Amino acid sequence: MSTLQRFLATLLLLSFLLSACGSPSTPIVATVTQTDSPPTPFPVKSAFETGLYPNLFKDYLGKSDEEIQAKIDSAFNQLFYGDDSTERVYYPVGSDMAYISDIANADVRSEGMSYGMMIAVQLNKKEEFDRLWKWTKTYMYQTDGGYKGYFAWHCKTDGTQLAANPAADGEVWFITALFFADGRWGSGEGIYNYRAEANSVLHTALHDDERGDLATDLFDPETKQVVFVPQIGNNSSFTDPSYHLPHYYQLWSLWADKDNQFWADAVTASRDYLPKSIHPQTGLAPNYSYFDGKPYNDEYNGNFRYDAFRVGANVGMDYVWFAPSDWHREQSNRLLSFFASQGMDDYKAEYTLDGKPEVGHRSTGLMATNAVAALAADREIGEPFVQALWDASVPTGQYRYYDGLLMMLGLLQVSGNFRIYEPGTAPAGQVFPTPKPEIYGKFAPLSGNALLLVGQDAKSADAYFDATVTAPGGIAVNTDLQLNGIDDLNYLAGKYPKSTLSVGVNLKDVIADVAAGNADAQIDALLDALTVYNRPVFLRLEFDAKDTPDVYVSAWKKFHEQIQTMGNTNVALVWQLASCGESPLVDWYPGDEFVDWIGTSYACVDAAIQFAREHYKPVMLEAASQGGDWDAWFAPFFKFVADNNDVVRAVMYINAGESQLSNDDIIKSWKAETKQSFWLRGGPELFSDLGFVK
């Protein structure tokens, strides 16, 4: 045991004994004692000067590069591509956008979007960066109105703005992430001219010539400190200590197109402000404070809460990047010594500034930011916090958004993978894949989802429900122009009112009459019957391989014509391959303007997938396991659907004969797979999610 460890152990014991005599409301705060350990874990010169970034997992814990990379990759994959309902916070939208969701509040915040972009650029994830940035520019950026030039801080996941005003931290992180993107990948055109976009936000931050009339400067003109909200009124009269990121402003002072002296002054102002805002014994900062450093006059935000977690990490990173003063070391030692005095496995998430616990729960996010603070602390004080971050699990469940993002950032920062990328220095000759164009179709889910249908008669649908106790996203049945089987359709529509319908129409022996216009009355009767269901109906016209392409195409166009004439808005036409042998497919294809979907069996899928991509049509994939087991058939099938979700947007499982779900193990695995939010099942929001308006 080291001298410091013996000292702290004695101090903790003495604190415990004294607490029996003292007031229960009086917190016990550890005295900060400087140690004999090296004052910095890296060369005296800053990372900005040397390009060297400390890796405390390696230097303190002895972890290998492979172990550290695996840790980072695992956290990223869980938060960005993990289980939809319990793990991920990153959700793709279409082919070129994505958002970061605050899961507990089911919304999107500029904080999370900017963190996601910073994580992506640090990990060289250009696709994820561009997706997040396009969503941000599409839904959050204010092109007009009172906050023109800024970003709405708060949106629904569909992009609807819940609050139009900006929150200053989002802008600060957006600007810096965009500069880094130019440094890492170079700039493109339009919104992907990252450097121009960063400078545009910086212009809005200090100039009102093109800014909305409800907004103020991002930084208070007198104190040159970042404001809480750049909004006329009280919210721009105070600040948030966790928004003070002088190491970011210092880069702006070097890279911005203009106002460089202001940003240099803001660096000084911020570094002067932070010591005034932090409690001299505990090292705790309030959520909000006034520009003079006094805590905000509010019982909640005047104390150490969730925003304030980030102050310790910001001080640590400012020290790594620029090593501006020894105060950073003193402050980090003070803060971490306080938390150590509370118990490494016991310290709570919220405190009064003088160190009284306010809640009983802990936070992985605070564990992460404390580990980042260790970058500026003496080793004996900081190392236990680095170990705690290494040992922590990536958060799951309802509150994984904030804790998870802070942990992801912490892993990057503590491992030396949170770096400066100077604009204009991107390596030449980089090639990035062109995002695939989004594929749309009537009632087609956006990529990232697939509709789950079951067929293809009443017996099969009921057997599925009995086995899984869930209503599928659609029920598939067959009929003909004489409406044979319509009773099954009526029964299923009544039993599963929140499921779509997929109706196969057998045109055998009547296709010539349809093509010639001699079956219009029967078509109209069918369409009338389908209209009554008042839900999306996928109409599949099934033909015989003996039919000729010209007759089939004519019959198809006749159906399309009657749908238009009748004004049916709930019917989508699915062009179904009769077998794997039609060649060339284009001979049988009525034309893009007459087709909503392409349907095919799993056996014919390769040709159909390629054809669908060429024609930008969604695919409805019909499949039956034929008694195959989970590993041999189901798992590869579901993987195929996920891998080809750019076009495969619906699956129709034939739950009959050998393919009926009856094996307990398969049913259990099926339920685990299809409960993922990737799969759209029957429910009150399904029809609106598919774009159907009753």
N, C-alpha and C positions, 0 to 999 in steps of 0.2 A: 504494500500500500504506500502511495506517495505521501509526501508531507502535506500536500493540498488535500488529498483524500482523507487523511487522518484528521486534518483540521475541520473539514466539512462534516465528517461523521461526528466529531466532538460537538461542533456547533449545532447540528441537528438534534443531538441528544439534549444539549443544554437548552435549546429552544423548546423542546417538548416538556422538559421539567419546569421551565419558567412559565409555560402557557397554563400550567395548573394554578398559578397564583395570579396571573394577569387577567385583564379583561378579555372575554372571548371575542370581542370585536376588534381587538388590536392585533394586526397582522405581524408575524415575525419575519423580518427581512434579513437575508444573509448579507453580511458585509463583504464588499468586493475587495479581494486581496490579490494583488499582482503576484504572479508566479515566476519561477525561474525558467520556465519553458520558453522556447523561442517566441518572440512577440508576433511573428508572422509565419505562416506555413508556406511561404513562397518568396521568391527573390524580392529584395527591397523595392525594386522598380516595379511599376504597375504593369498589369497585363496589356494596357493600351500601348505602352512603350515597348514591351518585350514580345508580345504575342503568346506569353506563357500563362496558362490558367491552372490554378491548383486543383488537384483531384484528391479530395479528402478520403474518399472511399479507398483509394489506392494507398495514399500516403499514411493515413491513420489506421485503417482497418486491414490493409494488406490484400485487398481484393484484386483479382487479376483483371486485365482489360476485357477479357471475354465474359467474366462474371458481371462486370459493370454494364457492358453493352446489353447483355441478356436481361438485366434488371430494367434498364431503360426501355428496351424493346417490348418487354412484357407489359410494362405500365402503359406505354403508348397503345399497344394493340388492344388492351382491355378498355381503355377510355375512349378510343376512337373506333374500334371494330369489335368490341365485346358484345355480350348479351344485350339485346335491345332494351329489355325491361329492367335489368339489374346492374349493368356494368357500363355501357357506353354513355358518353355525353355528346358525341359527334354524330350527326345524322345527315347523310347526303340527301339532296333534293334534286331530282332530275339528273341530268348528265353533267352539270357544271356548277352546282351550288351545294352548300351545306351550312348547317348551323350548329352551334353549341347550345345545348339546352340546360337551363337551371331546372333540374328534374323536379325538385320539391315544389316549385312554383309553376312548372309547365310553361316556361316562357324563355325568351332569348334576351340577353343583355350585352351591351357593348363591352362590358368587362370581360365576359366569357369569350366573345368573338375575338377580341384583341389578344387575349391570352392564347386562344387556339391558334391564331395566326403566328404569334411569337414562337410557340412550341413547334409549329410546322416549319418555320424558316430555320430554327436552330437545328432541327432534325433533317433538313434538306428534303422536306415533303412538299414539293411545289404544287402538286395537284390539290392536296388538302388546303394549302394556303390560298390558292386561286379560287377554290370553291367557297371558302369562308369569306374571302374578300368580295366576291361577286354578290353573295347574299347580303353582305353588309351594305354594299353600294346600291343594291336593288331595293332593299327594304328599309334600311336605317338612315341612309344619307338623305339630308334635306336639300332638295333642289330649289325649294322656294319656301315661303312662309316665314314665321317669326324666328326660326332657328336655321335659316338657310346657311349652308356651308358646314354645319356640324352634323352629328349623328344622333338620331333618337336613341336613347339609352335602353329602351324597354319595348319589346315587341312580343306578339304571339308567335308561335312556331310557324304559322302560315304567313308571317310577315306583316300582319296588321299592327300598326303602332299603338302601344298602350300609353306611352308618354313621349311627347315629341322633343322634349328638352334633352340636351346632352348631359352626360356625366363626365367630368374632366379626365378621370383616369382612362376611360376608353380612348379618348383622343390621344393622350400621351403615349399609350401603348400602340395604337394604330400607326402613328407617325414613325415611331422607332422601328416597328416591324417592317414597315414599307421601305424605309431606308436600308435595312438589312437585306430585304428581298432583292433590291437593286444590287447590293454588294455581292449577294450570293449567286443570283441568276441573271442579272442584267434586266433592263426594263424592255417591255414590249410596247404595244400601242394601246390607246384608249385607257381604260381603267387599269390595265396591266403595265402602264408606264409608272412603275412604283415610285420612282424618285419624284416625278411631277406630282403625283397624288399626295405624297408626304408634304411637299412644299405648298401645295394648295391648302391643306389643313393648317399648316403653320401660318399661312397668310390670313386665313379666317381667324386664327387665334389672336392676332394683334391688330387687325385692320377691319373697319366696319363698312368699307366702301361697297362690298358685295354681300354683306352679312344681314341676316334677318333682324328685324327691329326689336325682338324680344331678347336678343342675345347680347352678351358682353364679351370683353376679352377673356381668353382662357386663363390669363395671368393678370392679377391685380396690377394696374399700371403704377401705383405708388410703391407698393412693397415688392413688386416683381415676384410674387408668390402665386402658385397655382391656386385657383379658386375651387370651391366645392362644386358649384354648378355655374357655368358662364351664362347667367340668366339675370335679367334686371330684377332687383329686389334683394331680399335678405340672403339668398343662397350664394350670392357672389361676394358676400361680406366676411366670409370665413373660409377656412381651408380644411383639408383632411391630411393629417401627417403621412398617411400611406400613399398619397398622391405625389409626395415629394420624391422625385427620382432625379437627383442632380447629375447622376452618371448618364442619364438619357439626355438631359438638357446640354451637357457638355459636348456631346456628339452633335447636337443640333447647332451649337455655336460654331462648329467647324464645317458642317455640311449644308446648312440651310442656304438658300439663294439670297436671303437678305435678313436683316434684323439680327445679325450675328452678335453684335455687342449686347443687345437686350438679352439674348439667351446666355451669354457669358455672365451677365449681371444676375440672371435668374439662378445660375449655378451657385454663385456666392450667397445670394439671398436664402436659398434653400438650405445650404450647409450651415448658415448662421442661425436659421430658424430651428432646425431639428433639435439641438441641445436645449433650447428654451421650452420645447413642447414635451419633453420627456422627464418623467419623475426622477429626481436626483438619486434616490435610494434604490428603487425597484427597476428602473430603466424602462418602465411601461409608458406607452404613449396612449393618448385618448383616441377614440374614433375620429372626432372632429376637434378643431381648436380655432382660436382667433389668430390673426396674423402675428400677434405678439407672443404666441406660444401658450397662452392661457387656455385651459380646457374649455370646451364649449359648455355653455350654461344649460346643461340638459343631463338628467340623471343617467340616461342610457349612453348617449354619445359623448359625454364628458369623461367616460371611463374606458378601460381597455376592453374592446369588443372585437368582433370579427374583422372589421376593416384594419384595425391596428396590428393584427398578426403580421402584416406585410412590412411594417416599419423595420423590424429586425433584419429581414431578408434584404431590404433595400440598402440598409447601412452596410451589410456584409458585401453586397455586390459593388457598391460605390468604392469600398476599400480595395476590392480585387481589381477593379478596372482602373482606378485612378489613385488609390492610396493617398487621399488628400490630407489626412491629419491623424494624429494618434488618438483623437477623441473617438474615432470609430472603434478602435481596439478597446478603449476604456468602456464605451457604451455596450459593446457586445459582451464583454466580461461581466458587466453589471447586470445586464438583462438575463443572461444564461445562469449566472449565480443565483439570481432570484428564483428562477424556475427550478433549479437544482435544490434549493432550500425547501421547495414545496413537495419534493419527491419526484424523481425522474419518471416513475410510473403512476404518479398521482396528480400532477399539476393540472389545473382546470383550464377551461377555454376562456373564461371571462373573470376579470378582477377589477376592483377599484384601483385607482392609480397608486395608492399606498400599499396595495398588496392583499386586500381582503377578497377571498373567492366569492364570486357572485352566483355561480352555477355549480352543479355537481358533475357535469359531463366534461369529457375531453374532446380534443379535435386533432385529427391527423394533419389538417392544414397547418395548425400551430406547430406541431412536431416538425413539419417540413421547413417552415420559415425559421424556426430556431436552429435547425441544422445549417441553414444558409448563413445565419448570423455567426455560426462557428468559423466561417471563413475569415472573420476579423478578430476572433477571440484567441486567447492562449490555448494551446493544445489540451492541457489537462482540464480546462473548463469546457472546451468545445467538443472534445472527442465523444463523450457519452451521448451527445445530441446527434452526432453523425451516425453513431451505432443505432440509435433509436429509429432514425429515418430508414436506415438499411433494413432493419428488422420489421418495419411496418408493412402492413398489407395495403394494397391499393384499395381505396374505399369503394364499396358497393352500396346499392340500395338508394333510398330516397334522397339522401344528403351527399351524394357522391360528387356533385358538380364543383362546389367551391373547394372542399377538401381534396378532391381528386386533382383538380387543376393546380392547386398549390403544391401538391406532392409531385406532380409531373415536372413543374418548374423547378422544384427543389432538387429532384434527382439530376436534372440538367446542370443546375448551378453548382451543386456540391461536387459533381463529377468533373467539372471543368469543361462542360459541353454547352455552356451558355456564353456565347462569344460575340465579339464585335465584328461586323462585316461592313467594311467601308464601301460606300457607293462608288460605282465606277471601276471596281476591281474584280468583277466577275470573270472567271476564266473564259477565254474565247472558245468558240466551237461547241458549246454545250447544246445538246439536242434534247428537247422535252416532248413527250408524246402529245399529240393533239387530242383534246377531249372528244369523245364520241358525241355526235349530235343527239339531242334528246328525242326519243321516240314517243309519240303521242297516239292515242286512239280513243274512240268514243267509249267512255266508261273504263278506260284503262288506268290502273294505278300508276303513279310516277315510279321511276326506277327506285329501288330500295324497298319495294313491296310487290307482292304477288297475290292475286285472288285465288282462294282455295275452293274449288267446286268438287262435288261428289255426284256420281251417277251410277247407272243412268235409268233408274226406275224407282218407284216408291219403295219397294222392298230393299233395294240397295241403300237408299238414303236413310231409311229408318234403322237399318242394321248399323250404319255408320254412327248415327246419333246414339243408339243404345250402347255402342262400344266406347265412344269417346265422350259422351255427354256434352257435346258442343255442337252448335249449329254451324255448318260450313258456310263459306262466303257465297256459295251458289249451289243450286240443285240442278242436275242435268237430266232431262227426259227426252223422249222421242215422240213424234207425232207425224201426221201426214196432212195432205190437203182435205181429207175427209174428217179430220180432227179425231182420228183414232188415238186413244191414249190421253185425251183431254181431261178425263176424270182423274187420272193420276196427277196431272199438272195442277188441277184445281185443289186436290187434296194436299199436295206438297206446298203449294203457295199459301194455303191456310195454316198448315202446321209450322212452316218456317217463314213467318212474315218479314223477317229482317235479313233474308237471304236473297241473292239475285237468282235469276232463272236462265238456264241455257237449254234452248229448245232445238233439237235436230229435226229437220223436216225431210222426210223421205220422198224424193221426187221420182223414184223408180216408176216407170211406165207412164208418167204424166209430164215428163220434162218437155217433150215436144209441144204439148198443149200449152204449157206455161210460156214457152218461148214464142209461141204463135199468138199469145194474148187470149187464148180460149179458156183460161183458168183464173181470170181476174176476180171473179166473184168469190171463188174459194180462197184466193189469197187475201181478199178483203175481210172475209169471215175470220180467217186466222189472225190477221192483224187486229181486228176488233177484240178478239178474245185475249190477245196479249196486252192490249192497252188497259184492260180492266185491272190487271195486276198492279199497276202503278208503281213499277220498280224497273231497274235495268233488266233487259232481256237480251241475251246473246243468241241470235238466230243463225243456226248452222244449216246450210242447204246441202244435203247429202246427195251425191250423184253416183252413178254407176260408171265404172271404168270403161264400159262398153259404149257409153255416150260419146258423142263427138264434141270437141272443144267449142265449135261455133254454136252448137245448140245449147250447150251448158252456159256459155257466156251470155247468150241472148236471154235464157231463162233467169239468170242472175240479175241482169239489168232490168228485167220486168219486175222482179221483186223490189228492186231498189226504186223503180218508178212508182210502184204502188205505195211504198212506204212514204215517199215524198208527197204523193197525191193525198194520202189519208192523213198526213200530218202526224204520224207516229214519232214521238220524241223519245220513247223509252226502248227502242229497238236498235241494236247494233248488229251489223252483218259480219259474220265470221266465215271467211273463205276457207273451206275445209278440203284438204287433200284426200282423195278417195283411197289412194294407195301410194306406195313408194315408187310407182313405175311411171307416173306422168312425166314425159320429157319431150320437149322442154316445158317447164312449168308455165312460162309466159304465154303459151298457147291457150292455157285454161284460165288465165288470169283476166278478170273483167276490167281491170284498171284501177289505179289508186283512188280515183274519185268515187268509185262504187264499193270500195272495201274498207271496213273499219278494222278488222282483225284478220290474222292468218291462223288457221287451226291445223294441227298436225298431230299424228301419233308419235310417241317417243321413238318408235322404230324408224320413222322417216325423218327424224329431227334434223339431221345435218343439212340436207338440202333445203328444208323449210326455214331453218335459222338463217342461212345465208341469203335466201330470197327475201326474208323479212327485213334483214338489215339493209339490203339494197333498196327496198321500197319503204323503209322507215315505218313499218307496221308492227304493232305488238303481236305476240304469239300466245295462243291458248294451246297448251300442251296436254294431250290426252295420254294417260298412262295406266297400266295395270301390272301388278307385280308378278302375276302368274305363279304365286306360291313362293317367290324368292324370299330369302331371309334378309334381315336388316342390313348386315354388312355387305352382302353380295349384291343386293338390288336397291333397297331404300336409301341407304347412305349415299351411294354414288348418284342416284337420281336427284336427291335434294341438293347435292353439291353442284350437279349440272345446272339445275335451275338457278341457284345463286350465282354461279359463274357466268351465266348467260342472261342475267336479269336486265341487261340493257334492252333485250327484246322480249324475253319470256316474262309475261306479266300475269299469266293465269295458268293454273294447273287443274285439269279435270281428272280426278282419280276414279277409275271404274271399280267400285266396291262390290264386286260380284264374283261368284264362282271361286276359283282358287285364289283370287286377288282380294277377297273379302277380309277385312281386318278382324281376326278372331284370336290370334295368338297373343297371350297376355304380355309377353315381352315386347312384341312388335307394337302393340297398342300403347304400352308405356312409352316407348321410344318415339312413336308417332306423336303422341300428345306433347312430349317434351319439345319436339321440333316445331310443331305447328302452333304452339303457344307464343312463339317469338313474334314480335310486332311486324316482322317481315311479312307474315302471312295475314291476309285480310279474311276474317271469318264473319259469320253473321252477327249483327249487332246494330244498335240504334244509330250509329254514325256511319255505317258502311255506305249507304246510298249517297249521302252527301260527300263522303270521301272520294267516291267515284265520279263526282260531278253531276249527279242526277238531282234535278230539282222537281219535286212533286208539284 
